[in-house]
Amino acid sequence: MTAFDEGRARALLAAACRAADLPAPDGARLLALGENAVLDLGGPAVVAKVGRAPDLLPRAAREVAVADWLDGAGIPVVRPFLPGPVSADGHPVTFWHRLPPAVRPARSADLAPLLRALHALPAPPSPPAPLGRRDLLAPVDRWLAAAAGHIDPADAAYLRARRETFVTAAAGLTPHLPPGIVHGDALPRNVHVGPDGPVLLDLENVSDDLREHDLVVLALSQDRYGVPAEEYRAFTDGYGWDVRDWAGFAVLRGARETASAAWVAQHVPGSPAAAAEFRRRVDSLRNGRTSVRWYPF
């Protein structure tokens, strides 16, 4: 399997630009390297997302359709530059209008009204429906497989067993909120505050599921990533409810922790920092240490 690193992402982007008749991205600036590589082409005013794996092509196509739908529904979202993904050696590459420079960093309070508006939407037409469930744990095998030979097999087995426990537990949850449209990765980092206000980014996990999924994310961020208590209170005040008061909170929190630990595994090959963070996360889960600080990667 060819490693997905910055060099590979740039090669795939160059192929996609040729296929889409866009200028060669020689000066493209890397913005992020995670599930996707995100690069700013510079000119034209376009940002590209290069998918880490070929099997992400359907998700990329759905993300573009979701963005068009949400834009038409009045939700401020990033807008596609092209009507669908371009395939480069099987990897999906999507192109997006570059947003104007941020006027300030996004805060938790900026996320709350966006989620309230999103959660108020009815089911979408087709496309992009059907959206499917927010299956947090579906990619765990893929993430762990990407680290085969670089992580302890016992850790991989532990996370797989933990995944199955939470898949079963989540299936029996009784929601507090009416199920419906969710963002799927509701964090301030997925909000851009431009001159016209907050805009929602990264729509690849928009789903039709328990709306509590979107609220657990920030609660976990207070516990694991150091989001200050006052920021979390601003979020719950803005949204109007604290998911920690829900009986199912611990189940979705545990599912998200499991996914977050497994997600780091794909970065471990060639990255001592990722290996250390993976070890920290797995050890804290094994030992039931729910307040051990995790670090974004």
N, C-alpha and C positions, 0 to 999 in steps of 0.2 A: 504494500500500500504506500503510495506517495505521500510524504509528510505534507501537511497543510501548514505552511508558514508564510511569512511575508513575501518571500520570493515566489512561491507557488501562486499565491493570491494575485500578485502583480502580473504573472504570466497569463493566468486565466482572465484577468481584467483586460489585458491587451488583446487577447483573442476575442473577447466579447465586444470590445470597442470596434474591432475590424468588422465583425459580423453585423453590428448595428450602425455602421458607417459614421462612427464618432471619431474625433481626433485621437491619435495615439496618446495614451495616458502617461507619457514619460515623466511628467512632473507631479504625478498624483501623490497626495499626502495621506499617509496611513493615519486614520482616526481611531480605529479599534481593531483588535484581533481576538475574536472569541468564537461563538457559533458561526459568525460571519466575519469576513474581513471587510471593513468599511473604509473606503478611500474617497477623498475629495479630488475630483479630476482637475480642479482649478479653472480651466476654460474648456467647454462651457460650464455654466454654474450648475454642476451636477455632482451628486454623491452616488457612488456605486456600492452595492452590498454583494460580496462574493460568497456564496454558500460553501461551507466546509466540506460537504459531502453531496454526491449526485442525488441521493435519495431525498434531498431537501427541495427538489424542483417543484413538486406539487404544492408544498407549503409556500414557496416563493410566489407562485402564481396566485395562490389564494390571498397572500398579503397585498398584492397589487390590487386585486378586486375589492378587498376589504377597504383599502384606503380610498378608492373611488366611491364606494358606498358611504363611508363615514363622512367624507367631504361633502357629498350630496345631501347628507342628513344634518349638516350644520355643525358637526364636531370638528374642531380645529385639529387637523392632522397633517403630517408630511404628505406631499403629493407626488405621485409617480411621474417620471419624465417620459418613460416609454410605457406602452399599454400592457406589457407583460415581461417575464424574465427572458433573458438570452441564455442559451446553453453554451458553455465553454468546456469542452472535454467532459460533458455531462453535468458539470457544476452549474447551478443557477446563478445568474448575475442580474440583479435588478438595478434600475437607474432612477434616481429621485431628484426632484428640484432641490437645490441647496437652499436652506433657510437663511434668512438674514442673520447677522451676528447677534448673539445673545446679549441682552441688556444686563443680565445678572444670572447667577446660577439658579436653577430651579430648586424650590423648597417643597417640603411635604404638603404645605397648604395649597400649593399650585396644583397638586395632583388631585386633591379631593373634589373640586367642582368638575374636573374633566371626567372623573369616574362617575359622579352623580349623573352627568349628562349621558355618558355611555350606557350606564345601567338602566336609564329610562327608555332606551330605544326598544322598539319591538323587534321581532325576528326579521332578518333581512330578506330581500327578494333573492332570486337566483339569477346571476351570481351575486354575492359570493356564497350563498347558502348551498348545501348544508355546511355549517361551520365545524361541527363535531365537538366532542368533549375536550376539556382542558386536561389532557392526560399528562400530568407532570412527570410521571415515572416511565413513560414509554421509551424515552431515549437512553435510559440508564445502561442497557446492554451495549448500545453503540458507543457511548462515552467510555465505558470500561474496556471494551474491546480495543479502542484506539490506544489504550495504555498497556495492552498485553505485553508482558516481558519487562515492564518498567514499574509496576506496582506489585505488592504482595498479593498473590492469588487469594489468600485468606481474607484480605480486605475487600477484594472484588466479590467473593462469595458472601461476605457479611452484608455488603450493600445490596446484593441481589435478594438475599433472604429478607432484609429489612423492607425492600421495595414490595415484596409480595405481602408482607404483613400490612402495610399501609394501603395497598390496592384493595385488600379485603375490607379493611376498616372504613375506607372512604366510601365504598359502595353502600354502606349502611347508614350514612349520615342523613340526618333530617335538617334541612336548611332553615335558617331564620328568615332570609330574604327570598323573594321569588326568584327562581333560577332564570337565567337569560344571558345576554351578551356580557362577556368579560374581556378585559385587555389581556390578561394572562401573565404579565410581568410588570405589575404596576409599581414602579419605583420612580422617584424624582429624576434619576438619570435618564429615564425615557420621556422626559418632558423638556422642551426647549422654550425658554422665555424670550421671545423676540419683541420687537417694537409694538406689535399688535396683540401681545399677550401670550399665554402658554399654548403650546402646540404639542400634541401627543405623537410620540415616535414609536418605532419598532412594533409593528402591528402583526408580526408573524404568528403570534400565539393567541390572537383574538379567537374566542371560542364561545360556545353556548353551553353554560354549565352553572355551577353554584357561584353566585356573585361573591360569596365569602372568599373565594380564591384570591380576588384582587385585594382584599383587606388584610388577609393573613401576611402578605408579603412585607408590608411596612411594619407590622407588629414584630415579625421575625427580625427585621432589620434593626429594631431597637434592641432586641435581645442579643443579636449576634454581631452586628456591624457598627454599633455605637451611635445610632441615631438618637439624639437627645430626647429626653422625655417630653420637653416642651414642644418639640417639633412633632412628635407623635400625637400629642394632645391637639395641636393645631389641625392635624389631619383628621382626627376623629370628630373634632368640633365642626370642621368644614363638611365632612361627609354626613354626620348626624348619627353615627353609631360606632361603638367599639366592638370589633369582632372578638375580642378576648372575653366578652360576656357570653359568648355562644358555647354551648356544650361540645360542639364539634371542633373547636379551635385547635386542641392538642393534636387531633388527627391530621388536619391539613398542615399544621406547623411541622409535624414530623415527616409528612410526605415531602414537603418543600425542602426541609433539611437534608433528606436522603438524596433528592435530586441535586441539590446544590453541592453536596460532597462529591457525587459521581461526576458532575459536570466538570470539576477541576481536573479529573483524571485525564481527559483528552489532551490537556496541556502539559502533562508530566514529561513525556519524552523530550529530552533536550532542555528541560527547564528545572533547575534545582529549586527555584522559588515555588513553582507549582507543586513539586514533590513535597516540599515542606508544608505547604498549605493543605494539600490532600491529607497528609499524615495528621495535621492538627485537627482537621474536621472529622476524620474517621475516629481518631482516638477520643475526641470529646463525645461523639455519639456512642461509642462502645461503653464509655464510662458514665454515661448519663449526666454529663456536665453541661447543662443547658445554658449556662452563662459564659462559657469560654468564648472569647472574642475571635471571630473569623475576620479575614481581611479580603477585600474585593480583589479579584484577579482578572 
